[in-house]
Amino acid sequence: MPSPGEDGTTLRVWGRDAWCANHQRPKLERYDDTLFTVFKTIHYVEHAELTAT
C-alpha cells in the first residue's frame, strides 16, 4: 500500500483508473521506460505458523 506521500505520485504517473481499479486482469504494459504488471494468485498454501523469513 502506498504511503500518504506516494498517493499523489501514483495518481500522477498511472492515472485514476489504475489507482481505483479493484480487479484488473493479469497483464504487462509498457509506459515509456517503465513496465506495469498485474499478477493473479492462482494457488495459496496455508502455513501452520508464520516465520520471519
Secondary structure, DSSP 8 states (H G I E B T S, - for coil): ---HHHHHHHHHHH-HHHHH-SS--SEEEEETTEEEEE---------SS----
